[in-house]
């Protein structure tokens, strides 16, 4: 991935959640590299409950991965 992601290890669950959000955002950038198109689509999905639920699910899956990598911050 980009040089901005070096590790899944974080100090706290809060940092892990922020990383999960970043992973989700980067996934969108890879899927749709055009910032212009993403900005055009944002008003549509930002008002759609199903789209917002799906986005939350993606973040949750990434958070699950980060938590596992961090041994659930034991």
Secondary structure, 3 states (H helix, E strand, C coil): CCCCCCCCCCCCHHHHHHHHHHHHHHHHHHHCCCHHHHHHHHHHHCCCHHHHHHHHHHHHHHHHHHHHHCHHHC
